[in-house]
Amino acid sequence: MSVRPFGVTAKGERVEEVRIAGGGLSAAFLTWGCVTREIRLDGLGRSLVLGLADIGEYERHGQQHVGAIAGRCANRIAGGRFVIDGVEYQAARNVGGMTTLHGGDGGFGRSLWRLVDHGADHARFAIRHEDGEEGFPGAIEAECAYRLAEGGLNIELTARAEAPTLCNLAQHNYYNLSGAARIDEHELWLAAETLTPLGPEMTPTGVVEPAEGGRDFRLKRRVGAARIDVNYILAEAPRAAPVLAARLSAGGVEMALETTAPGLQLYTADGLDPPAGGAEGRPLGRRAGLCLEPQLWPDAPRHAHFPGAILRPGEVWRQLTRLRFSAR
């Protein structure tokens, strides 16, 4: 385990990189955005997730959340408006002045976290946002614990609030298992028969429809040229223990994703443009990675039949995701 300086943000915040190893894997994380910058399988000479060259690149491409923990409310809220206990709130609208995405420009994925515990194979980070930040009510404390074991990475997210607020955290890795410039040759299987289709603001319409045609991954197949950015339904509510949700393979590597989350956002990174400077010395452009983001269903505050996103004092919000990697 090692901790080293990674750079300084435009605000003058000092960012650190934390490296851990164990269970046949090694990984690197940043205190900025709680970013996963690298995941490496022993004996393989490449990272299995996209990482950027320096803190300046992370800030320039902050809205893409490369490897970050999105929150306090991940994904989109239509109009940025929501109601809790009869009171209407207006969150910061950071997409076209119309929509709130990933908690606003000052959300968890674009803020500095604290390294609160670390060891050879684990690291735990924490963040606090005050009442009113990005328009959300109530102070909130969140933690992210990473642990390597038995060929996998465990990601445990927890949060507590001091007043009723919204909470939906999502790990936003961009996976590229082969090291190719695009993810078109990756093969994907999803344990999802339905999804939440989108309206004109890229927010759910409120209906649930079958995953059909180019969006159907119930049988493992190539991603190909499909352009996808939508939430797949894994369950009607968060589960008590992680369940297999996805398998992704390419370049002789397979990843299995298990999660307690009821939703999984599949994003083929068609918006990663202009290219970003990559950690491995090459530009990372459109379709350079593929996101599988465990989450609550998007825009949950505006759809009463979606799994709820309100976190109240005395409750603990929790999500556990396991990434298991193997060489074929």
C-alpha positions in Angstrom: 0.0 0.0 0.0 1.3 3.5 -0.8 0.0 7.0 -0.8 1.5 9.7 -3.0 0.7 13.2 -4.1 -1.2 13.3 -7.4 -1.6 17.0 -8.0 -3.5 20.2 -7.0 -7.0 21.2 -8.2 -7.9 24.6 -9.6 -9.2 25.4 -6.1 -5.8 24.6 -4.6 -6.8 21.3 -3.0 -4.1 18.7 -2.7 -5.1 15.3 -4.2 -3.5 12.0 -3.3 -3.4 8.7 -5.1 -3.7 5.5 -2.9 -2.5 2.2 -4.2 -3.5 -1.2 -2.8 -2.9 -4.9 -3.8 -4.3 -8.3 -2.9 -6.1 -11.3 -4.2 -4.3 -11.3 -7.5 -5.2 -7.6 -8.2 -3.8 -4.2 -7.7 -5.8 -0.9 -7.8 -5.3 2.9 -7.5 -7.7 5.5 -6.2 -7.8 9.2 -5.9 -9.1 11.4 -3.1 -10.7 13.6 -5.8 -14.0 12.2 -6.6 -13.1 8.9 -4.9 -12.0 7.9 -8.4 -10.9 4.4 -9.3 -7.9 5.2 -11.5 -6.5 1.7 -12.2 -7.5 -1.9 -11.7 -4.9 -4.5 -12.8 -5.0 -8.3 -12.8 -1.6 -9.8 -11.9 0.4 -10.8 -15.0 -1.6 -8.5 -17.3 0.1 -5.4 -18.5 -2.8 -3.0 -18.7 -5.5 -1.4 -16.5 -9.0 -2.8 -16.9 -10.6 0.6 -16.3 -10.0 4.0 -17.9 -7.9 6.5 -16.0 -6.8 10.0 -16.9 -3.3 11.4 -17.0 -3.5 14.1 -14.3 -5.8 16.1 -12.1 -6.3 18.7 -14.7 -7.7 16.1 -17.1 -10.1 14.9 -14.4 -11.3 18.4 -13.8 -11.7 19.2 -17.5 -13.8 16.0 -18.0 -15.5 16.2 -14.7 -19.0 15.8 -16.0 -18.0 12.4 -17.5 -17.2 11.1 -14.0 -14.3 8.9 -15.2 -14.0 6.3 -12.4 -15.7 8.6 -9.8 -18.4 8.0 -7.2 -21.5 9.9 -8.4 -23.7 11.5 -5.8 -25.4 12.7 -3.6 -28.0 11.8 -6.2 -26.5 9.9 -9.2 -28.0 10.1 -12.7 -30.6 12.7 -13.7 -33.4 14.6 -12.1 -35.7 16.2 -14.6 -35.8 19.9 -14.2 -33.8 19.4 -11.0 -37.0 19.7 -9.0 -38.2 17.3 -6.4 -40.5 17.2 -3.3 -39.8 15.8 0.2 -42.5 15.9 2.8 -44.5 18.4 0.9 -41.6 20.9 0.4 -40.3 21.5 -3.1 -36.6 21.8 -3.8 -34.6 23.0 -6.8 -31.2 21.3 -7.3 -28.5 22.9 -9.5 -29.2 22.3 -13.1 -25.9 21.4 -14.7 -27.0 20.0 -18.1 -28.3 22.6 -20.5 -29.7 24.6 -17.7 -32.6 22.0 -17.5 -31.5 18.9 -15.7 -29.5 17.9 -12.6 -26.9 15.2 -13.4 -24.9 13.3 -10.7 -25.6 15.8 -8.0 -24.6 18.9 -9.9 -21.2 20.3 -10.8 -20.2 20.2 -7.1 -21.4 16.7 -6.5 -19.4 13.9 -4.8 -17.7 12.8 -8.1 -16.2 16.3 -8.5 -15.3 17.0 -4.8 -12.4 16.1 -2.5 -12.9 13.1 -0.3 -10.9 12.2 2.9 -8.8 9.1 3.2 -9.9 7.8 6.6 -8.5 4.2 6.7 -6.1 2.2 4.6 -4.0 -1.0 4.6 -2.3 -3.3 2.1 -5.5 -4.4 0.4 -8.1 -1.8 1.4 -8.8 1.9 1.5 -11.8 3.8 2.9 -12.8 7.4 1.9 -15.4 9.8 3.3 -17.1 13.0 2.3 -19.5 15.5 3.9 -21.8 17.9 2.0 -23.7 20.5 4.0 -27.3 21.5 3.9 -28.0 23.4 0.7 -25.0 22.3 -1.3 -26.0 22.1 -5.0 -29.6 22.8 -3.8 -30.1 19.6 -1.8 -31.5 19.7 1.7 -29.8 18.3 4.8 -26.2 17.6 5.6 -25.0 14.2 4.4 -22.0 12.0 5.2 -21.0 9.3 2.8 -18.2 6.6 2.8 -16.7 4.4 0.2 -14.7 1.4 1.2 -12.6 -0.5 -1.4 -11.2 -3.9 -0.7 -9.3 -6.4 -2.9 -9.8 -10.1 -2.2 -9.9 -13.4 -4.1 -9.6 -11.9 -7.6 -12.2 -9.3 -6.9 -12.8 -5.7 -5.8 -15.5 -5.0 -3.2 -17.0 -1.5 -3.3 -19.2 -0.7 -0.2 -21.0 2.6 -0.2 -22.8 4.0 2.8 -24.4 7.3 3.7 -26.2 9.0 6.6 -28.2 12.2 6.6 -29.0 14.8 9.3 -32.3 15.8 7.6 -34.5 14.2 4.9 -32.6 14.3 1.6 -32.0 12.4 -1.6 -29.3 9.8 -1.8 -28.3 7.6 -4.8 -24.6 6.8 -5.1 -23.1 5.1 -8.1 -19.6 3.9 -9.0 -18.9 5.3 -12.5 -16.0 3.2 -13.9 -15.4 3.0 -17.6 -14.3 -0.6 -18.3 -12.0 -1.6 -21.1 -10.8 -5.2 -20.7 -8.9 -5.5 -23.9 -7.0 -2.2 -24.2 -8.4 -1.5 -27.6 -9.3 2.0 -28.7 -13.1 1.1 -28.6 -15.3 -1.3 -26.7 -17.2 -2.6 -29.8 -15.7 -6.1 -29.6 -16.6 -6.5 -25.9 -19.2 -9.2 -25.1 -21.8 -8.3 -22.6 -24.5 -10.2 -20.7 -27.1 -8.5 -18.4 -29.5 -10.1 -15.9 -32.2 -7.6 -17.0 -35.4 -8.1 -19.0 -36.7 -4.6 -18.7 -35.5 -1.0 -18.6 -36.7 2.6 -18.0 -37.0 4.3 -21.4 -36.0 8.0 -21.7 -37.8 11.1 -22.7 -36.4 14.2 -24.4 -34.3 15.4 -21.4 -32.7 11.9 -21.1 -34.8 11.3 -18.0 -37.2 8.3 -17.5 -40.7 8.6 -18.9 -42.0 6.7 -15.9 -42.9 3.5 -17.8 -41.1 0.2 -17.8 -40.6 -1.6 -21.1 -38.9 -4.8 -22.3 -35.2 -4.7 -23.2 -35.5 -5.6 -26.9 -33.5 -5.4 -30.1 -30.2 -3.6 -29.8 -30.7 -3.1 -26.1 -31.3 -6.8 -25.2 -28.3 -8.4 -23.6 -30.1 -11.4 -22.0 -27.9 -13.6 -24.2 -24.3 -12.7 -24.2 -23.3 -10.8 -27.4 -21.0 -8.2 -28.8 -21.7 -4.6 -27.9 -21.0 -3.6 -31.5 -21.9 -0.1 -32.6 -24.9 0.1 -30.3 -25.3 3.6 -28.7 -26.8 3.1 -25.2 -27.2 5.2 -22.1 -30.1 3.7 -20.2 -31.0 2.1 -16.8 -31.7 -1.6 -16.8 -33.9 -3.0 -14.1 -32.4 -5.7 -11.8 -35.0 -5.6 -9.1 -37.9 -3.6 -7.7 -35.9 -2.7 -4.5 -32.3 -2.9 -3.2 -31.3 -6.4 -2.2 -29.8 -7.6 1.0 -26.9 -9.3 -0.6 -25.1 -8.9 -4.0 -26.6 -10.7 -7.0 -24.9 -11.3 -10.4 -26.0 -8.5 -12.7 -23.5 -8.5 -15.6 -20.7 -10.3 -17.3 -18.3 -8.5 -19.6 -15.4 -10.1 -21.5 -12.7 -9.0 -24.0 -9.0 -9.5 -24.6 -8.9 -12.8 -22.7 -10.4 -11.2 -19.5 -13.8 -11.6 -18.0 -15.5 -9.5 -15.3 -18.5 -10.5 -13.3 -20.4 -7.7 -11.6 -22.6 -8.5 -8.5 -24.5 -5.8 -6.7 -27.3 -5.1 -4.2 -28.5 -2.2 -6.4 -31.9 -2.5 -8.2 -30.7 -0.7 -11.3 -27.7 -0.8 -13.6 -26.9 2.0 -16.0 -25.3 0.9 -19.3 -23.4 3.7 -21.0 -21.3 3.2 -24.1 -19.4 6.4 -23.7 -20.5 8.1 -26.9 -20.2 11.4 -25.1 -16.6 11.1 -24.2 -15.6 13.8 -26.6 -13.3 15.7 -27.0 -10.8 13.0 -26.2 -9.1 13.1 -22.7 -5.5 12.4 -21.9 -5.3 8.8 -20.7 -3.2 7.4 -17.8 -1.4 5.1 -20.2 -0.2 7.7 -22.5 -2.9 7.7 -25.2 -6.0 9.8 -25.8 -9.3 8.3 -24.6 -12.2 9.3 -26.9 -15.7 8.2 -27.8 -16.5 4.6 -26.9 -13.1 4.1 -25.2 -14.8 2.4 -22.3 -18.2 1.0 -21.2 -19.9 2.0 -18.0 -22.0 -0.4 -15.8 -23.2 1.8 -12.9 -25.1 0.1 -10.0 -27.7 2.6 -8.8 -31.3 3.3 -7.8 -33.5 3.9 -10.9 -32.9 7.4 -12.3 -35.2 10.4 -11.4 -36.7 8.3 -8.6 -38.0 11.4 -6.7 -40.4 12.1 -9.6 -41.8 8.6 -10.0 -43.6 7.2 -6.9 -43.5 3.6 -8.2 -39.6 3.7 -8.6 -37.5 2.5 -5.7 -37.3 5.4 -3.3 -34.3 7.7 -3.0 -35.2 9.6 0.2 -32.7 9.1 3.0 -33.9 10.1 6.5 -32.1 10.7 9.8 -31.4 7.5 11.6 -31.3 5.4 8.4 -28.2 4.1 6.7 -28.1 4.0 2.9 -26.0 1.1 1.7 -24.9 -0.5 -1.6 -22.4 -3.3 -2.0 -20.9 -4.2 -5.4 -18.4 -6.9 -6.2 -16.2 -6.9 -9.4 -14.6 -10.3 -10.0 -11.9 -10.6 -12.7 -10.4 -13.7 -14.3 -8.1 -14.4 -17.3 -9.5 -16.9 -19.8 
